[in-house]
Amino acid sequence: MGTSINCICKNNIASALKSRDVFAGLAETFQALGDCSRVRIVWALSKGERSVGDIARLVDMSQPCVSHHLRTLRNLRLVKAKREGRTVFYSLDDGHIENILKECVRHVEAHGS
């Protein structure tokens, strides 16, 4: 009888799990946010749309370095770009990214780093 209960539990857990692709995407997102510079850039963008120059000044990094990190964040669809003339403005791709960041900040502030 214990075996059948284990099978039922395993089947329920397996059906609740997402596909490997979802987990792979999630791992890539966390890996991207595992870099302090990228987290600072995402935090700056959580406060509003910014140009590369504005971001570079806010996070005290060079523009080429910020551009490199933005490319990574864009490839993972964490940020999006909008061109206005010669200037490109970046913003968070959607509210989910801001929510993830805020939840993680709450966790770190509550439990220490």
Secondary structure as UniProt FT lines:
FT   HELIX           2..16
FT   HELIX           20..32
FT   TURN            33..34
FT   HELIX           36..46
FT   STRAND          50..51
FT   HELIX           52..59
FT   HELIX           63..75
FT   TURN            76..77
FT   STRAND          79..84
FT   TURN            85..86
FT   STRAND          87..92
FT   HELIX           95..111
//
